[in-house]
Amino acid sequence: MDGEGGSSGLVKSAAVKLSKMGEKTKQLGTAMKDPHQQRRIILVIVCVALLLDNMLYMVIVPIIPDYLAELESEQAEHVHVVIHPNSSYNSTALDKVNKNNLDIQIGVLFASKAILQLLVNPLSGTFIDRVGYDIPLLIGLSVMFVSTCIFAIAENYATLFVARSLQGLGSAFADTSGFAMIADKYTEESERSTALGIALAFISFGSLVAPPFGGVLYEFAGKKVPFIVLACICLADGLMLLTVIKPFSNRTRENMPVGTPIYKLMVDPYIVVVAGALTVCNIPLAFLEPTIANWMETNMHSTQWEMGIAWLPAFFPHVLGVYITVKLAAKHPHLQWFYGALGMVIIGASSCTVPACKTFGQLMLPLCGICFGIALVDTALLPTLAFLVDVRHTSVYGSVYAIADISYSVAYAMGPIVAGQIVHNFGFVQLNLGMGLVNVLYAPALLLLRNVCQMKPSYSERDNLLEEAPQGLYDTIKMEERRAKKKGYSTAGNSLSVDENGFDPFRAQRSLSEESSGPEYT
């Protein structure tokens, strides 16, 4: 009897626990259906994806050169070369040639990711505009997972090259769709700036913490372990995306607005100015990363650990720059262009002072200045891209953030290949002075954006396709204008002129009057 009583007690306790788990699961499901909770979870998913992409981009910096050097030495042991007794010069020359070949291989390997990303982005942006943001993000995470696994098992240069190129393919989908998803979910300008600022902080953290993370694990656990850890995080992020967003369930695309083609966005003068600023401001970082270690070793006699953590302190001013810009943008949104221009001047001044540094401590100041300036530019201008699409085109963000990704990729594709040649032909000082001068000279171009905040929203296909409650900037404006028209607030004078965006209000109001006989959207 005691045995039966004990077993029945266990059954009851198990039933109670299952009931509690069911209630918690139900509560979690209800929370995920709440739009505010869901967009926070989406922000976490996107930030983790951006963190992974940038960690995978930079984690190979301390691993691959040493690993490729080991592969080269192992291959050299199997090659028998007949050398004359007095041919020590030939042996030295051969070593120099091998080192130059290794440097070229490393540069091409590092740049291959950005080059493929640059080529794929125009296609990925159009694809994202057509199918939405969730499926491309899942595709990007899947490709990044495969790329990370290949990095872990790669044992030759060709396999490493394939893995690095695959990462560029995954980034073209994950980065672009991630930024576009944030812009779509956070439609109020201050919230959008904050959300994009958080994403930029994760990017910075991933880029700066990855080299010491990879170096330590590579030193004590081997080449595979850093990539296995990143692959596991990537897998978890993908599973969270499938659980929360469910990209393949109940997909209705018939009411989705058609995004502006990427080639039309590329000739928009305002978007061109922003894209140019994003490229120019990232050139110092992209060009210094592959060259500054050799300069530190030659001029400062820096140790390996100093070269390894050279960029790590710059994470804190980068986050500070993001925080300051978000706060200023909330109070003075009409000065976004000024924050970007100020950031470019700071980058230019900091870049010019790098060659003058004589100690490791002195070098930290300009490097922190460069990252602080980049934070100002990125945090001010990335939300501006979404706003420009809102007021001048259709509120679909895949193509415009593909253009932003192209801007970054141009800088990081050139960096590993071009920077070394410039240093070799002209010198490290001339490289930094040139980068600083370009940033300072480009800053006045952002004056073109000073009146952007005064632009009025254009009318897009969503005006005719909207069949539900307002979800974004266009939807809210459309609803408010319909309400104003029904209450008699619209003025006849507004229908007689073309606004500063080249939009004819008379034609749009006629379209609205034809639609106003239908139900009002609330």
PEJO-V416320 format. One record per pair of residues at least 6 apart in sequence whose C-alpha atoms are under 7 Angstrom apart, sorted by sequence separation. I is the first residue (numbers start at 1). J is the second residue. If there is no record, write none. Layout:
I/J + I/J
This chain:
31/37 + 32/38 + 154/160 + 186/192 + 265/271 + 266/272 + 296/302 + 357/363 + 389/395 + 470/476 + 484/490 + 498/504 + 329/336 + 497/504 + 498/505 + 128/136 + 217/225 + 218/226 + 423/431 + 151/160 + 183/192 + 217/226 + 354/363 + 422/431 + 495/505 + 496/506 + 386/397 + 494/505 + 495/506 + 151/163 + 214/226 + 354/366 + 150/163 + 182/195 + 353/366 + 182/196 + 293/307 + 351/366 + 385/400 + 463/478 + 147/163 + 350/366 + 147/164 + 147/166 + 350/369 + 351/370 + 147/167 + 350/370 + 347/369 + 143/166 + 144/167 + 346/369 + 347/370 + 143/167 + 346/370 + 144/170 + 347/373 + 143/170 + 346/373 + 141/170 + 344/373 + 140/170 + 343/373 + 140/171 + 343/374 + 140/173 + 141/174 + 343/376 + 344/377 + 139/173 + 140/174 + 343/377 + 137/173 + 340/376 + 136/173 + 137/174 + 339/376 + 340/377 + 136/174 + 339/377 + 137/177 + 340/380 + 65/106 + 136/177 + 137/178 + 339/380 + 340/381 + 479/521 + 133/177 + 336/380 + 458/503 + 455/501 + 133/180 + 124/172 + 133/181 + 116/165 + 120/169 + 124/173 + 128/177 + 113/164 + 117/168 + 121/172 + 317/368 + 321/372 + 325/376 + 109/161 + 112/164 + 113/165 + 116/168 + 117/169 + 120/172 + 469/521 + 112/165 + 116/169 + 314/367 + 318/371 + 322/375 + 468/521 + 469/522 + 113/167 + 114/168 + 117/171 + 314/368 + 317/371 + 318/372 + 321/375 + 322/376 + 325/379 + 109/164 + 113/168 + 117/172 + 317/372 + 321/376 + 325/380 + 311/367 + 314/371 + 318/375 + 322/379 + 300/358 + 300/359 + 281/344 + 391/455 + 391/456 + 392/457 + 393/458 + 281/347 + 391/457 + 392/458 + 394/460 + 284/351 + 390/457 + 391/458 + 393/460 + 152/223 + 153/224 + 152/224 + 355/429 + 152/227 + 151/227 + 152/228 + 149/227 + 148/227 + 149/228 + 395/474 + 352/432 + 351/432 + 352/433 + 149/231 + 351/433 + 148/231 + 351/435 + 352/436 + 390/474 + 351/436 + 145/231 + 348/435 + 349/436 + 348/436 + 145/234 + 347/436 + 348/437 + 145/235 + 348/439 + 282/374 + 347/439 + 348/440 + 141/234 + 281/374 + 345/439 + 344/439 + 345/440 + 212/308 + 344/440 + 141/238 + 211/308 + 212/309 + 345/443 + 344/443 + 138/238 + 278/378 + 341/443 + 208/311 + 209/312 + 341/444 + 208/312 + 341/446 + 208/315 + 274/381 + 337/446 + 392/501 + 205/315 + 337/447 + 204/315 + 135/247 + 337/449 + 134/247 + 337/450 + 271/385 + 53/171 + 201/319 + 334/453 + 49/174 + 50/175 + 197/322 + 286/411 + 282/408 + 286/412 + 290/416 + 275/403 + 279/407 + 283/411 + 287/415 + 291/419 + 197/326 + 275/404 + 278/407 + 279/408 + 282/411 + 286/415 + 287/416 + 291/420 + 129/259 + 278/408 + 276/407 + 279/410 + 46/178 + 194/326 + 275/407 + 279/411 + 287/419 + 193/326 + 260/393 + 260/394 + 259/394 + 265/400 + 126/262 + 259/396 + 262/399 + 43/182 + 190/329 + 122/262 + 190/330 + 39/185 + 54/203 + 58/207 + 62/211 + 61/211 + 51/202 + 55/206 + 59/210 + 63/214 + 284/435 + 47/199 + 50/202 + 51/203 + 54/206 + 55/207 + 58/210 + 59/211 + 62/214 + 63/215 + 50/203 + 54/207 + 58/211 + 62/215 + 52/206 + 60/214 + 47/202 + 51/206 + 55/210 + 59/214 + 63/218 + 281/439 + 280/439 + 273/445 + 273/446 + 52/230 + 270/449 + 52/234 + 197/379 + 193/379 + 48/237 + 193/383 + 192/383 + 45/237 + 45/241 + 183/386 + 258/461 + 257/461 + 257/462 + 257/465 + 255/465 + 255/466 + 32/244 + 180/397 + 180/398 + 177/398 + 180/401 + 176/398 + 179/401 + 176/401 + 176/402 + 176/405 + 129/396 + 129/397 + 129/398 + 128/398 + 129/399 + 126/398 + 125/398 + 126/399 + 125/399 + 125/402 + 122/402 + 121/402 + 121/406 + 187/472 + 187/473 + 118/406 + 184/472 + 118/409 + 117/409 + 118/410 + 115/409 + 114/409 + 114/412 + 115/413 + 114/413 + 111/412 + 111/413 + 111/416 + 110/416 + 111/417 + 107/416 + 108/417 + 107/417
